[in-house]
Amino acid sequence: MNHKDGLRPVEINYRGDTKKGFFHRFVYMMYGGQSETKVLIELDNGKLRYFDPYFVQFMDRSNTTNSNKNDDPKEEVISSKE
């Protein structure tokens, strides 16, 4: 098992830099009266950092997105058969 004391391994791709770490939990923070979801990650060097969920990928799952080219919901194309 690749887990560090039961924590899930993750990879963070942020600003062209890739880091590895372990997922601790989701955190809900208030900014300007609105709630934002962040992910608390323990990096390999032991430091704790917050990241947007978009940049975090769990590494203990098989890759199921290889058939889905559009991973960004803003770019999703919906086609209808008429």
HTML snippet that shows the backbone in 3Dmol.js (N, CA, C, O; Angstrom):
<script src="https://3Dmol.org/build/3Dmol-min.js"></script>
<div id="view" style="width:600px;height:400px;position:relative"></div>
<script>
const pdb = `
ATOM      1  N   MET A   1       0.846  -1.179   0.000  1.00  0.00           N
ATOM      2  CA  MET A   1       0.000   0.000   0.000  1.00  0.00           C
ATOM      3  C   MET A   1       0.890   1.241   0.000  1.00  0.00           C
ATOM      4  O   MET A   1       1.840   1.327   0.779  1.00  0.00           O
ATOM      5  N   ASN A   2       0.585   2.202  -0.873  1.00  0.00           N
ATOM      6  CA  ASN A   2       1.387   3.407  -1.029  1.00  0.00           C
ATOM      7  C   ASN A   2       0.996   4.521  -0.077  1.00  0.00           C
ATOM      8  O   ASN A   2       1.547   5.617  -0.182  1.00  0.00           O
ATOM      9  N   HIS A   3       0.099   4.303   0.820  1.00  0.00           N
ATOM     10  CA  HIS A   3      -0.431   5.352   1.668  1.00  0.00           C
ATOM     11  C   HIS A   3       0.496   5.629   2.854  1.00  0.00           C
ATOM     12  O   HIS A   3       1.050   4.707   3.454  1.00  0.00           O
ATOM     13  N   LYS A   4       0.651   6.881   3.172  1.00  0.00           N
ATOM     14  CA  LYS A   4       1.445   7.292   4.330  1.00  0.00           C
ATOM     15  C   LYS A   4       0.482   7.423   5.504  1.00  0.00           C
ATOM     16  O   LYS A   4      -0.255   8.403   5.608  1.00  0.00           O
ATOM     17  N   ASP A   5       0.494   6.437   6.375  1.00  0.00           N
ATOM     18  CA  ASP A   5      -0.404   6.422   7.537  1.00  0.00           C
ATOM     19  C   ASP A   5      -1.869   6.584   7.128  1.00  0.00           C
ATOM     20  O   ASP A   5      -2.633   7.260   7.818  1.00  0.00           O
ATOM     21  N   GLY A   6      -2.260   5.977   6.023  1.00  0.00           N
ATOM     22  CA  GLY A   6      -3.648   6.020   5.576  1.00  0.00           C
ATOM     23  C   GLY A   6      -4.014   7.225   4.741  1.00  0.00           C
ATOM     24  O   GLY A   6      -5.179   7.353   4.362  1.00  0.00           O
ATOM     25  N   LEU A   7      -3.085   8.122   4.428  1.00  0.00           N
ATOM     26  CA  LEU A   7      -3.364   9.286   3.597  1.00  0.00           C
ATOM     27  C   LEU A   7      -3.234   8.914   2.128  1.00  0.00           C
ATOM     28  O   LEU A   7      -2.402   8.086   1.758  1.00  0.00           O
ATOM     29  N   ARG A   8      -4.065   9.535   1.295  1.00  0.00           N
ATOM     30  CA  ARG A   8      -4.051   9.224  -0.136  1.00  0.00           C
ATOM     31  C   ARG A   8      -2.963  10.019  -0.860  1.00  0.00           C
ATOM     32  O   ARG A   8      -2.844  11.226  -0.646  1.00  0.00           O
ATOM     33  N   PRO A   9      -2.173   9.372  -1.706  1.00  0.00           N
ATOM     34  CA  PRO A   9      -1.143  10.092  -2.466  1.00  0.00           C
ATOM     35  C   PRO A   9      -1.782  10.935  -3.568  1.00  0.00           C
ATOM     36  O   PRO A   9      -2.753  10.519  -4.201  1.00  0.00           O
ATOM     37  N   VAL A  10      -1.228  12.119  -3.785  1.00  0.00           N
ATOM     38  CA  VAL A  10      -1.726  13.023  -4.815  1.00  0.00           C
ATOM     39  C   VAL A  10      -0.554  13.599  -5.602  1.00  0.00           C
ATOM     40  O   VAL A  10       0.601  13.551  -5.179  1.00  0.00           O
ATOM     41  N   GLU A  11      -0.902  14.143  -6.763  1.00  0.00           N
ATOM     42  CA  GLU A  11       0.051  14.889  -7.568  1.00  0.00           C
ATOM     43  C   GLU A  11      -0.575  16.247  -7.829  1.00  0.00           C
ATOM     44  O   GLU A  11      -1.748  16.331  -8.194  1.00  0.00           O
ATOM     45  N   ILE A  12       0.193  17.305  -7.646  1.00  0.00           N
ATOM     46  CA  ILE A  12      -0.295  18.669  -7.839  1.00  0.00           C
ATOM     47  C   ILE A  12       0.405  19.246  -9.061  1.00  0.00           C
ATOM     48  O   ILE A  12       1.634  19.307  -9.104  1.00  0.00           O
ATOM     49  N   ASN A  13      -0.366  19.667 -10.048  1.00  0.00           N
ATOM     50  CA  ASN A  13       0.164  20.318 -11.239  1.00  0.00           C
ATOM     51  C   ASN A  13      -0.267  21.772 -11.180  1.00  0.00           C
ATOM     52  O   ASN A  13      -1.411  22.101 -11.491  1.00  0.00           O
ATOM     53  N   TYR A  14       0.653  22.643 -10.780  1.00  0.00           N
ATOM     54  CA  TYR A  14       0.320  24.043 -10.549  1.00  0.00           C
ATOM     55  C   TYR A  14       1.389  24.932 -11.172  1.00  0.00           C
ATOM     56  O   TYR A  14       2.568  24.833 -10.830  1.00  0.00           O
ATOM     57  N   ARG A  15       0.975  25.792 -12.078  1.00  0.00           N
ATOM     58  CA  ARG A  15       1.864  26.744 -12.750  1.00  0.00           C
ATOM     59  C   ARG A  15       3.051  26.059 -13.421  1.00  0.00           C
ATOM     60  O   ARG A  15       4.179  26.546 -13.352  1.00  0.00           O
ATOM     61  N   GLY A  16       2.791  24.939 -14.062  1.00  0.00           N
ATOM     62  CA  GLY A  16       3.834  24.222 -14.781  1.00  0.00           C
ATOM     63  C   GLY A  16       4.760  23.408 -13.903  1.00  0.00           C
ATOM     64  O   GLY A  16       5.699  22.790 -14.405  1.00  0.00           O
ATOM     65  N   ASP A  17       4.517  23.395 -12.603  1.00  0.00           N
ATOM     66  CA  ASP A  17       5.352  22.659 -11.658  1.00  0.00           C
ATOM     67  C   ASP A  17       4.546  21.473 -11.120  1.00  0.00           C
ATOM     68  O   ASP A  17       3.380  21.623 -10.757  1.00  0.00           O
ATOM     69  N   THR A  18       5.169  20.308 -11.070  1.00  0.00           N
ATOM     70  CA  THR A  18       4.507  19.113 -10.553  1.00  0.00           C
ATOM     71  C   THR A  18       5.135  18.732  -9.221  1.00  0.00           C
ATOM     72  O   THR A  18       6.352  18.596  -9.103  1.00  0.00           O
ATOM     73  N   LYS A  19       4.269  18.561  -8.213  1.00  0.00           N
ATOM     74  CA  LYS A  19       4.728  18.158  -6.887  1.00  0.00           C
ATOM     75  C   LYS A  19       3.921  16.951  -6.446  1.00  0.00           C
ATOM     76  O   LYS A  19       2.798  16.740  -6.903  1.00  0.00           O
ATOM     77  N   LYS A  20       4.498  16.167  -5.558  1.00  0.00           N
ATOM     78  CA  LYS A  20       3.801  15.019  -4.986  1.00  0.00           C
ATOM     79  C   LYS A  20       3.573  15.270  -3.510  1.00  0.00           C
ATOM     80  O   LYS A  20       4.347  15.961  -2.847  1.00  0.00           O
ATOM     81  N   GLY A  21       2.496  14.695  -3.014  1.00  0.00           N
ATOM     82  CA  GLY A  21       2.180  14.867  -1.609  1.00  0.00           C
ATOM     83  C   GLY A  21       1.081  13.915  -1.179  1.00  0.00           C
ATOM     84  O   GLY A  21       0.802  12.917  -1.842  1.00  0.00           O
ATOM     85  N   PHE A  22       0.461  14.248  -0.050  1.00  0.00           N
ATOM     86  CA  PHE A  22      -0.600  13.421   0.517  1.00  0.00           C
ATOM     87  C   PHE A  22      -1.796  14.280   0.890  1.00  0.00           C
ATOM     88  O   PHE A  22      -1.652  15.344   1.493  1.00  0.00           O
ATOM     89  N   PHE A  23      -2.986  13.801   0.521  1.00  0.00           N
ATOM     90  CA  PHE A  23      -4.240  14.502   0.789  1.00  0.00           C
ATOM     91  C   PHE A  23      -4.581  14.386   2.273  1.00  0.00           C
ATOM     92  O   PHE A  23      -4.550  13.297   2.845  1.00  0.00           O
ATOM     93  N   HIS A  24      -4.909  15.531   2.892  1.00  0.00           N
ATOM     94  CA  HIS A  24      -5.392  15.517   4.275  1.00  0.00           C
ATOM     95  C   HIS A  24      -6.899  15.706   4.330  1.00  0.00           C
ATOM     96  O   HIS A  24      -7.611  14.886   4.910  1.00  0.00           O
ATOM     97  N   ARG A  25      -7.394  16.805   3.716  1.00  0.00           N
ATOM     98  CA  ARG A  25      -8.847  17.035   3.749  1.00  0.00           C
ATOM     99  C   ARG A  25      -9.211  18.214   2.865  1.00  0.00           C
ATOM    100  O   ARG A  25      -8.353  18.977   2.419  1.00  0.00           O
ATOM    101  N   PHE A  26     -10.526  18.341   2.622  1.00  0.00           N
ATOM    102  CA  PHE A  26     -11.063  19.524   1.969  1.00  0.00           C
ATOM    103  C   PHE A  26     -11.317  20.574   3.037  1.00  0.00           C
ATOM    104  O   PHE A  26     -11.742  20.250   4.146  1.00  0.00           O
ATOM    105  N   VAL A  27     -11.056  21.832   2.703  1.00  0.00           N
ATOM    106  CA  VAL A  27     -11.235  22.943   3.642  1.00  0.00           C
ATOM    107  C   VAL A  27     -12.123  23.982   2.967  1.00  0.00           C
ATOM    108  O   VAL A  27     -11.928  24.301   1.794  1.00  0.00           O
ATOM    109  N   TYR A  28     -13.090  24.506   3.701  1.00  0.00           N
ATOM    110  CA  TYR A  28     -13.997  25.514   3.170  1.00  0.00           C
ATOM    111  C   TYR A  28     -13.660  26.843   3.825  1.00  0.00           C
ATOM    112  O   TYR A  28     -13.783  26.999   5.040  1.00  0.00           O
ATOM    113  N   MET A  29     -13.230  27.808   3.001  1.00  0.00           N
ATOM    114  CA  MET A  29     -12.776  29.103   3.507  1.00  0.00           C
ATOM    115  C   MET A  29     -13.700  30.202   2.988  1.00  0.00           C
ATOM    116  O   MET A  29     -14.259  30.101   1.896  1.00  0.00           O
ATOM    117  N   MET A  30     -13.848  31.246   3.789  1.00  0.00           N
ATOM    118  CA  MET A  30     -14.664  32.389   3.386  1.00  0.00           C
ATOM    119  C   MET A  30     -13.768  33.496   2.845  1.00  0.00           C
ATOM    120  O   MET A  30     -12.818  33.919   3.503  1.00  0.00           O
ATOM    121  N   TYR A  31     -14.085  33.962   1.633  1.00  0.00           N
ATOM    122  CA  TYR A  31     -13.389  35.095   1.017  1.00  0.00           C
ATOM    123  C   TYR A  31     -14.437  36.076   0.514  1.00  0.00           C
ATOM    124  O   TYR A  31     -15.216  35.743  -0.380  1.00  0.00           O
ATOM    125  N   GLY A  32     -14.466  37.271   1.071  1.00  0.00           N
ATOM    126  CA  GLY A  32     -15.402  38.286   0.610  1.00  0.00           C
ATOM    127  C   GLY A  32     -16.850  37.858   0.663  1.00  0.00           C
ATOM    128  O   GLY A  32     -17.633  38.220  -0.216  1.00  0.00           O
ATOM    129  N   GLY A  33     -17.221  37.100   1.670  1.00  0.00           N
ATOM    130  CA  GLY A  33     -18.606  36.661   1.823  1.00  0.00           C
ATOM    131  C   GLY A  33     -18.964  35.422   1.014  1.00  0.00           C
ATOM    132  O   GLY A  33     -20.117  34.990   1.039  1.00  0.00           O
ATOM    133  N   GLN A  34     -18.012  34.843   0.299  1.00  0.00           N
ATOM    134  CA  GLN A  34     -18.264  33.638  -0.483  1.00  0.00           C
ATOM    135  C   GLN A  34     -17.378  32.497   0.009  1.00  0.00           C
ATOM    136  O   GLN A  34     -16.240  32.709   0.428  1.00  0.00           O
ATOM    137  N   SER A  35     -17.918  31.301  -0.051  1.00  0.00           N
ATOM    138  CA  SER A  35     -17.173  30.123   0.372  1.00  0.00           C
ATOM    139  C   SER A  35     -16.350  29.574  -0.802  1.00  0.00           C
ATOM    140  O   SER A  35     -16.849  29.463  -1.922  1.00  0.00           O
ATOM    141  N   GLU A  36     -15.085  29.235  -0.530  1.00  0.00           N
ATOM    142  CA  GLU A  36     -14.222  28.609  -1.520  1.00  0.00           C
ATOM    143  C   GLU A  36     -13.725  27.285  -0.965  1.00  0.00           C
ATOM    144  O   GLU A  36     -13.418  27.175   0.222  1.00  0.00           O
ATOM    145  N   THR A  37     -13.648  26.285  -1.824  1.00  0.00           N
ATOM    146  CA  THR A  37     -13.143  24.974  -1.428  1.00  0.00           C
ATOM    147  C   THR A  37     -11.659  24.900  -1.750  1.00  0.00           C
ATOM    148  O   THR A  37     -11.240  25.223  -2.861  1.00  0.00           O
ATOM    149  N   LYS A  38     -10.873  24.478  -0.784  1.00  0.00           N
ATOM    150  CA  LYS A  38      -9.441  24.269  -0.953  1.00  0.00           C
ATOM    151  C   LYS A  38      -9.120  22.837  -0.527  1.00  0.00           C
ATOM    152  O   LYS A  38      -9.921  22.182   0.140  1.00  0.00           O
ATOM    153  N   VAL A  39      -7.940  22.364  -0.922  1.00  0.00           N
ATOM    154  CA  VAL A  39      -7.491  21.028  -0.546  1.00  0.00           C
ATOM    155  C   VAL A  39      -6.226  21.192   0.290  1.00  0.00           C
ATOM    156  O   VAL A  39      -5.274  21.841  -0.145  1.00  0.00           O
ATOM    157  N   LEU A  40      -6.211  20.612   1.477  1.00  0.00           N
ATOM    158  CA  LEU A  40      -5.033  20.657   2.340  1.00  0.00           C
ATOM    159  C   LEU A  40      -4.142  19.465   1.995  1.00  0.00           C
ATOM    160  O   LEU A  40      -4.539  18.310   2.146  1.00  0.00           O
ATOM    161  N   ILE A  41      -2.920  19.772   1.527  1.00  0.00           N
ATOM    162  CA  ILE A  41      -1.981  18.757   1.063  1.00  0.00           C
ATOM    163  C   ILE A  41      -0.702  18.835   1.884  1.00  0.00           C
ATOM    164  O   ILE A  41      -0.186  19.923   2.140  1.00  0.00           O
ATOM    165  N   GLU A  42      -0.192  17.676   2.294  1.00  0.00           N
ATOM    166  CA  GLU A  42       1.130  17.592   2.902  1.00  0.00           C
ATOM    167  C   GLU A  42       2.114  17.231   1.802  1.00  0.00           C
ATOM    168  O   GLU A  42       2.049  16.135   1.246  1.00  0.00           O
ATOM    169  N   LEU A  43       3.027  18.149   1.481  1.00  0.00           N
ATOM    170  CA  LEU A  43       4.020  17.907   0.442  1.00  0.00           C
ATOM    171  C   LEU A  43       5.057  16.903   0.932  1.00  0.00           C
ATOM    172  O   LEU A  43       5.151  16.624   2.127  1.00  0.00           O
ATOM    173  N   ASP A  44       5.827  16.368   0.000  1.00  0.00           N
ATOM    174  CA  ASP A  44       6.855  15.378   0.354  1.00  0.00           C
ATOM    175  C   ASP A  44       7.871  15.921   1.350  1.00  0.00           C
ATOM    176  O   ASP A  44       8.470  15.151   2.100  1.00  0.00           O
ATOM    177  N   ASN A  45       8.074  17.242   1.366  1.00  0.00           N
ATOM    178  CA  ASN A  45       9.032  17.836   2.314  1.00  0.00           C
ATOM    179  C   ASN A  45       8.418  18.080   3.684  1.00  0.00           C
ATOM    180  O   ASN A  45       9.089  18.607   4.571  1.00  0.00           O
ATOM    181  N   GLY A  46       7.145  17.705   3.875  1.00  0.00           N
ATOM    182  CA  GLY A  46       6.488  17.830   5.170  1.00  0.00           C
ATOM    183  C   GLY A  46       5.686  19.099   5.364  1.00  0.00           C
ATOM    184  O   GLY A  46       4.969  19.217   6.358  1.00  0.00           O
ATOM    185  N   LYS A  47       5.782  20.063   4.440  1.00  0.00           N
ATOM    186  CA  LYS A  47       5.041  21.319   4.570  1.00  0.00           C
ATOM    187  C   LYS A  47       3.593  21.129   4.160  1.00  0.00           C
ATOM    188  O   LYS A  47       3.299  20.364   3.242  1.00  0.00           O
ATOM    189  N   LEU A  48       2.684  21.824   4.840  1.00  0.00           N
ATOM    190  CA  LEU A  48       1.268  21.804   4.512  1.00  0.00           C
ATOM    191  C   LEU A  48       0.939  23.013   3.646  1.00  0.00           C
ATOM    192  O   LEU A  48       1.366  24.130   3.937  1.00  0.00           O
ATOM    193  N   ARG A  49       0.172  22.781   2.576  1.00  0.00           N
ATOM    194  CA  ARG A  49      -0.210  23.853   1.664  1.00  0.00           C
ATOM    195  C   ARG A  49      -1.649  23.644   1.217  1.00  0.00           C
ATOM    196  O   ARG A  49      -2.139  22.516   1.158  1.00  0.00           O
ATOM    197  N   TYR A  50      -2.326  24.763   0.900  1.00  0.00           N
ATOM    198  CA  TYR A  50      -3.665  24.732   0.322  1.00  0.00           C
ATOM    199  C   TYR A  50      -3.555  24.858  -1.192  1.00  0.00           C
ATOM    200  O   TYR A  50      -2.740  25.629  -1.699  1.00  0.00           O
ATOM    201  N   PHE A  51      -4.381  24.096  -1.915  1.00  0.00           N
ATOM    202  CA  PHE A  51      -4.456  24.184  -3.370  1.00  0.00           C
ATOM    203  C   PHE A  51      -5.914  24.172  -3.792  1.00  0.00           C
ATOM    204  O   PHE A  51      -6.768  23.647  -3.078  1.00  0.00           O
ATOM    205  N   ASP A  52      -6.203  24.750  -4.954  1.00  0.00           N
ATOM    206  CA  ASP A  52      -7.530  24.610  -5.536  1.00  0.00           C
ATOM    207  C   ASP A  52      -7.697  23.161  -5.974  1.00  0.00           C
ATOM    208  O   ASP A  52      -6.740  22.554  -6.453  1.00  0.00           O
ATOM    209  N   PRO A  53      -8.887  22.597  -5.823  1.00  0.00           N
ATOM    210  CA  PRO A  53      -9.100  21.187  -6.187  1.00  0.00           C
ATOM    211  C   PRO A  53      -8.767  20.876  -7.645  1.00  0.00           C
ATOM    212  O   PRO A  53      -8.398  19.747  -7.968  1.00  0.00           O
ATOM    213  N   TYR A  54      -8.892  21.860  -8.520  1.00  0.00           N
ATOM    214  CA  TYR A  54      -8.618  21.657  -9.944  1.00  0.00           C
ATOM    215  C   TYR A  54      -7.189  21.164 -10.195  1.00  0.00           C
ATOM    216  O   TYR A  54      -6.959  20.419 -11.147  1.00  0.00           O
ATOM    217  N   PHE A  55      -6.236  21.563  -9.364  1.00  0.00           N
ATOM    218  CA  PHE A  55      -4.824  21.239  -9.569  1.00  0.00           C
ATOM    219  C   PHE A  55      -4.393  19.923  -8.912  1.00  0.00           C
ATOM    220  O   PHE A  55      -3.246  19.507  -9.075  1.00  0.00           O
ATOM    221  N   VAL A  56      -5.287  19.265  -8.175  1.00  0.00           N
ATOM    222  CA  VAL A  56      -4.938  18.075  -7.392  1.00  0.00           C
ATOM    223  C   VAL A  56      -5.521  16.826  -8.048  1.00  0.00           C
ATOM    224  O   VAL A  56      -6.705  16.777  -8.382  1.00  0.00           O
ATOM    225  N   GLN A  57      -4.670  15.821  -8.224  1.00  0.00           N
ATOM    226  CA  GLN A  57      -5.121  14.548  -8.791  1.00  0.00           C
ATOM    227  C   GLN A  57      -4.723  13.418  -7.847  1.00  0.00           C
ATOM    228  O   GLN A  57      -3.561  13.304  -7.457  1.00  0.00           O
ATOM    229  N   PHE A  58      -5.699  12.581  -7.483  1.00  0.00           N
ATOM    230  CA  PHE A  58      -5.418  11.427  -6.642  1.00  0.00           C
ATOM    231  C   PHE A  58      -4.678  10.379  -7.471  1.00  0.00           C
ATOM    232  O   PHE A  58      -5.068  10.086  -8.601  1.00  0.00           O
ATOM    233  N   MET A  59      -3.618   9.818  -6.909  1.00  0.00           N
ATOM    234  CA  MET A  59      -2.773   8.884  -7.642  1.00  0.00           C
ATOM    235  C   MET A  59      -3.088   7.420  -7.347  1.00  0.00           C
ATOM    236  O   MET A  59      -2.502   6.534  -7.969  1.00  0.00           O
ATOM    237  N   ASP A  60      -3.989   7.148  -6.424  1.00  0.00           N
ATOM    238  CA  ASP A  60      -4.284   5.751  -6.089  1.00  0.00           C
ATOM    239  C   ASP A  60      -5.466   5.197  -6.878  1.00  0.00           C
ATOM    240  O   ASP A  60      -5.982   4.130  -6.545  1.00  0.00           O
ATOM    241  N   ARG A  61      -5.899   5.903  -7.917  1.00  0.00           N
ATOM    242  CA  ARG A  61      -6.966   5.421  -8.791  1.00  0.00           C
ATOM    243  C   ARG A  61      -6.404   5.156 -10.167  1.00  0.00           C
ATOM    244  O   ARG A  61      -5.445   5.799 -10.594  1.00  0.00           O
ATOM    245  N   SER A  62      -7.010   4.200 -10.864  1.00  0.00           N
ATOM    246  CA  SER A  62      -6.579   3.961 -12.237  1.00  0.00           C
ATOM    247  C   SER A  62      -7.035   5.124 -13.105  1.00  0.00           C
ATOM    248  O   SER A  62      -8.029   5.781 -12.797  1.00  0.00           O
ATOM    249  N   ASN A  63      -6.319   5.375 -14.174  1.00  0.00           N
ATOM    250  CA  ASN A  63      -6.633   6.499 -15.048  1.00  0.00           C
ATOM    251  C   ASN A  63      -7.871   6.175 -15.869  1.00  0.00           C
ATOM    252  O   ASN A  63      -7.814   5.360 -16.790  1.00  0.00           O
ATOM    253  N   THR A  64      -8.992   6.812 -15.539  1.00  0.00           N
ATOM    254  CA  THR A  64     -10.245   6.569 -16.246  1.00  0.00           C
ATOM    255  C   THR A  64     -10.579   7.704 -17.190  1.00  0.00           C
ATOM    256  O   THR A  64     -11.616   7.661 -17.852  1.00  0.00           O
ATOM    257  N   THR A  65      -9.726   8.729 -17.273  1.00  0.00           N
ATOM    258  CA  THR A  65     -10.038   9.887 -18.112  1.00  0.00           C
ATOM    259  C   THR A  65      -9.382   9.812 -19.476  1.00  0.00           C
ATOM    260  O   THR A  65      -9.466  10.775 -20.239  1.00  0.00           O
ATOM    261  N   ASN A  66      -8.721   8.687 -19.822  1.00  0.00           N
ATOM    262  CA  ASN A  66      -8.037   8.624 -21.106  1.00  0.00           C
ATOM    263  C   ASN A  66      -8.998   8.684 -22.284  1.00  0.00           C
ATOM    264  O   ASN A  66      -8.587   9.078 -23.375  1.00  0.00           O
ATOM    265  N   SER A  67     -10.250   8.312 -22.108  1.00  0.00           N
ATOM    266  CA  SER A  67     -11.212   8.401 -23.199  1.00  0.00           C
ATOM    267  C   SER A  67     -11.908   9.757 -23.241  1.00  0.00           C
ATOM    268  O   SER A  67     -12.556  10.087 -24.234  1.00  0.00           O
ATOM    269  N   ASN A  68     -11.781  10.545 -22.177  1.00  0.00           N
ATOM    270  CA  ASN A  68     -12.413  11.854 -22.116  1.00  0.00           C
ATOM    271  C   ASN A  68     -11.351  12.929 -22.334  1.00  0.00           C
ATOM    272  O   ASN A  68     -10.556  13.214 -21.439  1.00  0.00           O
ATOM    273  N   LYS A  69     -11.341  13.524 -23.526  1.00  0.00           N
ATOM    274  CA  LYS A  69     -10.313  14.501 -23.861  1.00  0.00           C
ATOM    275  C   LYS A  69     -10.552  15.842 -23.173  1.00  0.00           C
ATOM    276  O   LYS A  69      -9.591  16.536 -22.841  1.00  0.00           O
ATOM    277  N   ASN A  70     -11.804  16.221 -22.953  1.00  0.00           N
ATOM    278  CA  ASN A  70     -12.118  17.495 -22.309  1.00  0.00           C
ATOM    279  C   ASN A  70     -12.303  17.284 -20.823  1.00  0.00           C
ATOM    280  O   ASN A  70     -13.339  16.786 -20.383  1.00  0.00           O
ATOM    281  N   ASP A  71     -11.289  17.666 -20.040  1.00  0.00           N
ATOM    282  CA  ASP A  71     -11.339  17.514 -18.599  1.00  0.00           C
ATOM    283  C   ASP A  71     -11.867  18.774 -17.942  1.00  0.00           C
ATOM    284  O   ASP A  71     -12.268  18.748 -16.778  1.00  0.00           O
ATOM    285  N   ASP A  72     -11.871  19.880 -18.680  1.00  0.00           N
ATOM    286  CA  ASP A  72     -12.293  21.161 -18.149  1.00  0.00           C
ATOM    287  C   ASP A  72     -13.779  21.350 -18.438  1.00  0.00           C
ATOM    288  O   ASP A  72     -14.170  21.378 -19.605  1.00  0.00           O
ATOM    289  N   PRO A  73     -14.628  21.482 -17.397  1.00  0.00           N
ATOM    290  CA  PRO A  73     -16.067  21.600 -17.633  1.00  0.00           C
ATOM    291  C   PRO A  73     -16.431  22.826 -18.459  1.00  0.00           C
ATOM    292  O   PRO A  73     -17.480  22.835 -19.102  1.00  0.00           O
ATOM    293  N   LYS A  74     -15.599  23.858 -18.459  1.00  0.00           N
ATOM    294  CA  LYS A  74     -15.882  25.048 -19.263  1.00  0.00           C
ATOM    295  C   LYS A  74     -15.758  24.747 -20.741  1.00  0.00           C
ATOM    296  O   LYS A  74     -16.358  25.436 -21.565  1.00  0.00           O
ATOM    297  N   GLU A  75     -14.987  23.722 -21.091  1.00  0.00           N
ATOM    298  CA  GLU A  75     -14.748  23.392 -22.477  1.00  0.00           C
ATOM    299  C   GLU A  75     -15.601  22.223 -22.951  1.00  0.00           C
ATOM    300  O   GLU A  75     -15.453  21.774 -24.088  1.00  0.00           O
ATOM    301  N   GLU A  76     -16.477  21.731 -22.111  1.00  0.00           N
ATOM    302  CA  GLU A  76     -17.274  20.566 -22.451  1.00  0.00           C
ATOM    303  C   GLU A  76     -18.240  20.886 -23.582  1.00  0.00           C
ATOM    304  O   GLU A  76     -18.937  21.901 -23.552  1.00  0.00           O
ATOM    305  N   VAL A  77     -18.273  20.013 -24.572  1.00  0.00           N
ATOM    306  CA  VAL A  77     -19.161  20.190 -25.706  1.00  0.00           C
ATOM    307  C   VAL A  77     -20.284  19.180 -25.591  1.00  0.00           C
ATOM    308  O   VAL A  77     -20.044  17.983 -25.437  1.00  0.00           O
ATOM    309  N   ILE A  78     -21.501  19.665 -25.666  1.00  0.00           N
ATOM    310  CA  ILE A  78     -22.661  18.792 -25.586  1.00  0.00           C
ATOM    311  C   ILE A  78     -23.242  18.659 -26.986  1.00  0.00           C
ATOM    312  O   ILE A  78     -23.597  19.654 -27.617  1.00  0.00           O
ATOM    313  N   SER A  79     -23.334  17.442 -27.461  1.00  0.00           N
ATOM    314  CA  SER A  79     -23.898  17.229 -28.786  1.00  0.00           C
ATOM    315  C   SER A  79     -25.242  16.543 -28.641  1.00  0.00           C
ATOM    316  O   SER A  79     -25.447  15.731 -27.739  1.00  0.00           O
ATOM    317  N   SER A  80     -26.143  16.875 -29.528  1.00  0.00           N
ATOM    318  CA  SER A  80     -27.461  16.242 -29.482  1.00  0.00           C
ATOM    319  C   SER A  80     -27.730  15.594 -30.838  1.00  0.00           C
ATOM    320  O   SER A  80     -27.355  16.119 -31.886  1.00  0.00           O
ATOM    321  N   LYS A  81     -28.385  14.448 -30.785  1.00  0.00           N
ATOM    322  CA  LYS A  81     -28.761  13.739 -32.014  1.00  0.00           C
ATOM    323  C   LYS A  81     -30.185  14.137 -32.356  1.00  0.00           C
ATOM    324  O   LYS A  81     -31.089  14.023 -31.528  1.00  0.00           O
ATOM    325  N   GLU A  82     -30.374  14.599 -33.566  1.00  0.00           N
ATOM    326  CA  GLU A  82     -31.722  15.027 -33.965  1.00  0.00           C
ATOM    327  C   GLU A  82     -32.256  14.130 -35.042  1.00  0.00           C
ATOM    328  O   GLU A  82     -33.377  14.328 -35.510  1.00  0.00           O
TER     329      GLU A  82
END
`;
const viewer = $3Dmol.createViewer("view");
viewer.addModel(pdb, "pdb");
viewer.setStyle({}, {cartoon: {color: "spectrum"}});
viewer.zoomTo();
viewer.render();
</script>
